[in-house]
Amino acid sequence: MYRYHDIKPNDRAVDWDGSHRGQLLNAAVFVWFLEVEFVDGEVRVFEGDVVLVR
């Protein structure tokens, strides 16, 4: 699980390093979703996948 709140767009300090609980993961496809609440109160959900290649 990779979870953050109140991040700024393109904040490199919160990039995922390909590990889980301190262990590097094998190459795989990971599905993600993102729920965003905009300043005007609108809430949108985005989803996709990431391919981890070592």
HUMOBEL-V294042 format. One record per residue. SS is DSSP state (2 for helix, 1 for strand, 0 for the rest). PSI is psi as a letter, one per 20 degrees, with the letter a starting at -180 (999 if undefined). OMEGA is omega in degrees with one decimal (NA if undefined). Layout:
ss=SS psi=PSI omega=OMEGA
ss=SS psi=PSI omega=OMEGA
This chain:
ss=0 psi=p omega=179.0
ss=0 psi=o omega=-172.0
ss=0 psi=p omega=175.9
ss=0 psi=q omega=176.6
ss=0 psi=q omega=173.2
ss=0 psi=l omega=177.5
ss=0 psi=q omega=176.7
ss=0 psi=q omega=177.2
ss=0 psi=q omega=177.3
ss=0 psi=k omega=177.3
ss=0 psi=o omega=-175.9
ss=2 psi=i omega=-179.3
ss=2 psi=i omega=-178.3
ss=2 psi=j omega=176.2
ss=0 psi=q omega=176.0
ss=0 psi=p omega=-176.6
ss=0 psi=j omega=178.0
ss=0 psi=j omega=179.5
ss=1 psi=r omega=175.2
ss=1 psi=p omega=-177.2
ss=0 psi=k omega=175.8
ss=0 psi=i omega=-179.7
ss=1 psi=p omega=176.6
ss=1 psi=p omega=-179.3
ss=0 psi=q omega=174.2
ss=0 psi=r omega=176.7
ss=0 psi=p omega=-177.8
ss=1 psi=r omega=173.8
ss=1 psi=p omega=179.9
ss=1 psi=p omega=179.3
ss=1 psi=q omega=-178.7
ss=1 psi=q omega=167.1
ss=1 psi=q omega=-174.6
ss=1 psi=p omega=175.3
ss=1 psi=p omega=-175.5
ss=1 psi=p omega=171.9
ss=1 psi=o omega=-178.1
ss=0 psi=r omega=-176.9
ss=0 psi=h omega=178.7
ss=0 psi=j omega=177.8
ss=0 psi=i omega=177.6
ss=0 psi=p omega=177.4
ss=1 psi=p omega=178.0
ss=1 psi=q omega=178.0
ss=1 psi=p omega=176.5
ss=1 psi=q omega=179.3
ss=1 psi=q omega=179.5
ss=1 psi=b omega=178.2
ss=1 psi=r omega=179.5
ss=1 psi=p omega=176.0
ss=1 psi=p omega=177.4
ss=1 psi=o omega=-178.7
ss=0 psi=p omega=178.1
ss=0 psi=999 omega=NA
